[in-house]
Amino acid sequence: MRHMRVLGVETSCDETAAAVVTDGRVVRSSIVHSQADDHAPWGGVVPEIAGRGHLEAIVPVASRALEEAAMDREDLAGIAVTLRPGLLGSLLVGATAAKALSWAWSLPLVGVHHIHAHAYAALMSLEEWEFPYITLIVSGGHTSLYRTTSPLSHALLGETRDDAAGEALDKAANLLGLSYPGGPSIEEAGKNGNPDACPFKLPLLEPDSLEFSFSGLKTALLYRVKGPGGKRNEPDLPDAPPLEDLCASYEHAIARTLAEKCLRACDQEGIPRILVGGGVARNRRLRELLGEMALARGIQAVFAAPEHCTDNAVMIAGLGHALFEVGETVDLRADVAAS
């Protein structure tokens, strides 16, 4: 039996990544070049900086992925690349590189949906798949719930009306004077804090809603720190809660909201299985809280491996394998899209 080895390329935001995966399961190599230090002074991703960073990194990253996998073009069955969603300038760099290799090496090409790839990353944590699943994709740019009936079929159940969960964490970290990216900074600052010390009202919207909204939670944090109207600037206010408690409580509110929505979707859809992927899926508090709440309800909750939560090319190559299996290839005219 001939194994299918796929080279994956990912440049949707600010990580330049390449990986080789065999049969959609076995990771032969995974290289991720992060631009976090480049964007930290700005408190968020700057599209122009991201695009230029990808231009500098894409060739060495792809070369390292092939080298670590001990493979060359003759060993590959095809190339998978993220075409949507993401920053257009960033996507174009990866797409152009993948098309060039596809043409030069006479290899077929598939275009991958970045969000669907995050779901595939969670599926890779399972030995066997038992569809359907409720899938939560939670990151800096996306917070969405899906009904997943195959690696290629995801029906949207609800999404954020404003800020994504990761965006709310980044903005909170900036408000609190913590470093970028905000999710890991808040997690570290609040790891010994009391999550019940500064309770926040959970933004669950209507009783049956599967949508998300984190802008009000972000505003509540602002008022907690700087008073009504968010106008106080005096340091070390006597009534200000300890930073570790504030971070733990804010992080808990986001994690609890995500968990409650997942379980609500399970009830509405009659599905006792949850997949979780995306950068925020790496958060320890979310993994523990959702795991405990799901277990108490007899629901299986499966997270992507921590190293496959943040943007990576393993998930791109993995989902690319599934696309190759059904013949969903694209030609060199394939375009990128922001959404």
C-alpha positions in Angstrom: 0.0 0.0 0.0 1.4 3.4 -1.1 1.2 6.0 1.6 0.1 9.6 0.8 2.6 12.2 2.0 1.4 15.8 1.9 3.3 19.0 2.3 1.2 21.6 4.1 1.8 25.4 4.0 0.2 27.8 6.4 0.5 31.7 6.3 -3.0 32.9 7.2 -1.9 35.4 9.9 1.5 35.8 11.6 2.9 32.3 11.7 4.8 30.9 8.8 4.5 27.1 8.9 5.2 24.1 6.8 4.8 20.4 7.7 4.8 16.9 6.1 2.1 14.5 7.2 1.6 10.9 6.0 -2.0 9.6 5.4 -3.5 12.5 7.3 -2.3 11.2 10.6 1.5 10.7 11.0 3.4 13.9 11.5 6.8 13.6 9.8 7.8 17.2 10.4 6.4 20.5 11.6 8.1 23.9 11.4 6.5 27.1 12.7 8.2 30.5 12.6 6.4 32.9 14.9 6.3 36.7 14.4 5.0 37.4 17.9 8.1 39.5 18.8 7.7 41.6 15.7 4.1 42.5 16.5 4.5 42.8 20.3 5.3 46.5 20.2 2.0 47.2 18.5 -0.1 45.0 20.8 -1.5 43.0 17.9 -0.9 41.8 14.4 0.1 44.4 11.8 -0.8 43.1 8.3 2.0 44.8 6.5 4.6 43.5 8.9 3.1 40.0 8.8 3.2 39.9 5.0 6.9 40.9 4.9 7.7 38.4 7.6 6.2 35.6 5.5 8.2 36.6 2.5 11.4 36.3 4.4 10.5 33.0 6.2 8.5 30.9 3.7 11.4 29.4 1.7 13.6 28.4 4.7 10.6 27.1 6.7 9.4 24.9 3.8 13.0 23.7 3.2 13.4 22.7 6.9 10.1 20.8 6.8 11.2 18.7 3.9 14.7 18.3 5.4 13.4 17.1 8.8 11.0 14.7 7.1 13.9 13.4 5.1 11.9 13.8 1.9 12.1 15.5 -1.5 9.6 16.1 -4.2 9.5 12.5 -5.4 8.2 11.4 -2.0 5.3 13.8 -2.0 1.8 13.1 -3.3 0.6 16.7 -3.2 0.7 20.1 -1.6 -2.0 21.7 0.6 -2.1 25.4 1.4 -4.4 27.7 3.3 -6.5 29.8 1.0 -9.0 31.3 3.4 -9.8 32.9 5.8 -7.0 35.2 6.9 -5.0 38.3 6.1 -4.9 38.7 2.3 -1.3 39.7 2.1 -0.2 36.8 4.3 -2.4 34.3 2.5 -1.0 35.4 -0.9 2.6 34.6 0.2 1.8 31.0 1.1 -0.5 30.5 -1.9 2.1 31.8 -4.3 4.8 29.6 -2.8 2.6 26.5 -2.9 1.5 27.2 -6.5 5.2 27.6 -7.5 6.1 24.2 -6.0 3.0 22.6 -7.5 4.0 23.8 -10.9 7.7 23.2 -10.6 7.3 19.7 -9.2 4.2 18.7 -11.1 2.3 17.9 -7.9 -1.5 18.4 -7.4 -2.6 21.2 -5.1 -5.5 21.5 -2.7 -6.8 24.7 -1.0 -7.6 24.4 2.7 -10.1 26.3 4.8 -8.2 27.4 7.9 -11.1 27.0 10.3 -11.9 23.5 9.1 -8.2 22.6 9.5 -8.5 23.6 13.2 -11.3 21.1 13.5 -9.2 18.5 11.8 -6.4 19.1 14.3 -8.8 18.0 17.1 -9.8 14.9 15.1 -6.1 14.0 14.9 -6.2 13.5 18.7 -8.6 10.6 18.2 -7.8 7.0 17.2 -11.2 6.5 15.7 -13.8 9.1 14.6 -17.5 8.8 15.5 -19.5 11.6 13.8 -21.3 13.9 14.3 -19.5 16.3 16.7 -20.1 19.7 18.1 -17.0 21.7 17.1 -15.8 24.8 18.9 -13.1 26.8 17.0 -11.8 29.5 19.3 -8.9 31.8 18.5 -7.8 35.4 18.2 -9.9 36.0 15.1 -12.7 33.4 15.4 -15.1 32.0 17.9 -17.6 29.6 16.2 -19.7 26.5 16.9 -20.3 23.9 14.2 -22.1 20.6 13.7 -19.4 18.4 12.1 -20.5 15.4 10.2 -17.2 14.6 8.4 -13.7 16.1 8.2 -15.0 18.2 5.2 -18.6 19.0 6.5 -19.1 21.7 9.1 -22.5 23.4 9.5 -22.3 26.7 11.4 -24.5 26.8 14.5 -23.3 30.2 16.0 -20.4 32.6 16.0 -19.3 35.8 17.7 -21.2 39.0 17.2 -18.2 41.1 18.0 -14.8 40.2 19.5 -13.5 36.7 19.3 -12.4 35.1 22.6 -8.7 35.4 21.8 -9.2 39.1 20.8 -10.9 39.7 24.1 -7.9 38.2 25.9 -5.4 40.2 23.9 -7.2 43.5 24.6 -7.6 42.7 28.3 -3.8 42.0 28.5 -3.1 45.4 26.9 -5.4 47.1 29.4 -3.7 45.4 32.3 -0.2 46.2 31.0 0.6 42.6 30.2 2.6 41.4 27.2 1.4 40.3 23.8 0.0 37.7 22.9 -2.6 38.3 25.6 -3.9 34.8 26.2 -0.7 33.2 27.5 0.1 36.4 29.5 -3.3 36.4 31.3 -3.0 32.7 31.9 0.4 33.1 33.5 -0.6 36.1 35.6 -3.7 34.4 36.8 -2.5 30.9 37.4 -2.4 31.3 41.2 -5.4 33.7 41.3 -8.9 33.1 42.6 -11.3 32.8 39.7 -14.2 33.6 42.0 -12.7 36.8 43.5 -14.0 39.2 40.8 -17.0 37.6 39.2 -18.1 38.8 35.8 -21.5 38.3 34.3 -21.4 35.7 31.6 -22.4 36.9 28.1 -24.7 34.0 27.3 -27.2 36.2 25.3 -30.7 34.7 24.8 -31.5 31.4 26.6 -31.2 29.3 23.5 -28.5 31.3 21.7 -25.4 29.6 20.3 -23.7 32.9 19.4 -21.0 34.7 21.4 -20.3 38.3 22.5 -17.2 39.3 24.4 -17.2 43.1 24.0 -19.4 43.6 27.1 -17.0 41.4 29.1 -14.1 43.5 28.0 -15.9 46.7 29.0 -16.7 45.2 32.4 -13.0 44.6 32.9 -12.3 48.2 31.9 -14.8 49.5 34.5 -13.5 47.1 37.1 -10.0 48.5 36.6 -10.7 52.2 36.0 -14.0 52.7 37.5 -17.4 53.7 36.0 -16.8 55.3 32.6 -13.2 53.9 32.5 -11.7 57.2 33.4 -9.5 56.6 36.4 -5.8 56.5 35.8 -4.4 56.6 39.3 -2.0 53.6 40.0 -2.5 51.3 43.0 -6.0 52.3 43.8 -7.0 50.9 47.3 -10.0 49.1 46.0 -8.4 47.6 42.9 -8.4 43.7 43.0 -5.0 41.9 42.9 -3.9 41.4 39.3 -3.7 37.6 39.7 -7.4 37.4 40.9 -8.5 39.8 38.1 -6.8 37.7 35.4 -8.1 34.4 36.8 -11.6 35.7 37.1 -11.6 37.2 33.6 -10.1 34.1 32.1 -12.6 32.0 34.0 -15.6 34.0 32.6 -14.4 33.4 29.0 -13.8 29.7 29.6 -17.1 29.2 31.4 -19.0 31.0 28.6 -17.3 28.8 25.9 -18.0 25.6 27.9 -21.7 26.5 28.6 -22.2 27.2 24.9 -20.7 23.9 23.8 -22.9 22.0 26.2 -25.9 24.0 25.1 -25.2 23.0 21.5 -24.8 19.4 22.5 -28.3 19.5 24.1 -29.9 21.2 21.1 -28.3 19.0 18.5 -28.5 15.7 20.6 -24.7 15.1 20.1 -22.6 13.9 23.1 -19.2 14.6 21.5 -17.2 17.9 21.4 -14.2 18.9 19.3 -12.2 22.0 20.3 -9.5 23.6 18.2 -7.8 27.0 17.7 -5.3 29.0 19.6 -7.4 29.5 22.7 -8.0 25.8 22.9 -4.5 25.6 24.3 -5.7 27.5 27.5 -5.3 25.3 30.5 -8.4 26.7 32.4 -10.6 26.1 29.4 -9.3 22.5 28.9 -9.9 21.7 32.6 -13.3 23.4 32.9 -14.9 22.1 29.8 -13.4 18.6 30.4 -15.0 18.5 33.9 -18.3 19.9 32.8 -18.6 17.6 29.9 -17.6 14.5 31.9 -20.3 15.3 34.5 -22.8 15.3 31.6 -21.5 12.1 30.0 -20.2 14.1 27.0 -16.8 13.4 25.4 -14.7 16.6 25.0 -11.6 16.3 22.7 -9.0 19.0 22.3 -6.4 19.4 19.6 -2.9 18.6 20.9 -1.5 21.8 22.5 1.2 22.1 19.7 -1.6 21.9 17.1 -3.9 24.5 18.6 -2.1 27.7 17.5 -1.6 28.1 13.8 0.4 25.3 12.2 0.8 23.4 9.0 0.2 19.9 10.4 -3.5 20.6 10.4 -3.3 21.9 6.8 -1.5 18.9 5.5 -3.9 16.6 7.4 -7.0 18.1 6.0 -5.3 18.3 2.7 -5.1 14.5 2.7 -8.9 14.3 3.2 -9.4 16.7 0.2 -7.0 14.7 -2.0 -9.0 11.6 -1.2 -12.2 13.0 -2.6 -10.4 14.7 -5.6 -11.0 18.3 -4.5 -7.9 19.8 -6.1 -7.5 23.4 -7.3 -5.5 24.8 -10.2 -3.0 27.7 -10.3 -5.8 30.2 -10.7 -7.1 29.5 -7.2 -7.5 32.7 -5.3 -7.3 33.6 -1.6 -10.1 35.1 0.5 -10.2 37.1 3.7 -13.4 35.3 5.0 
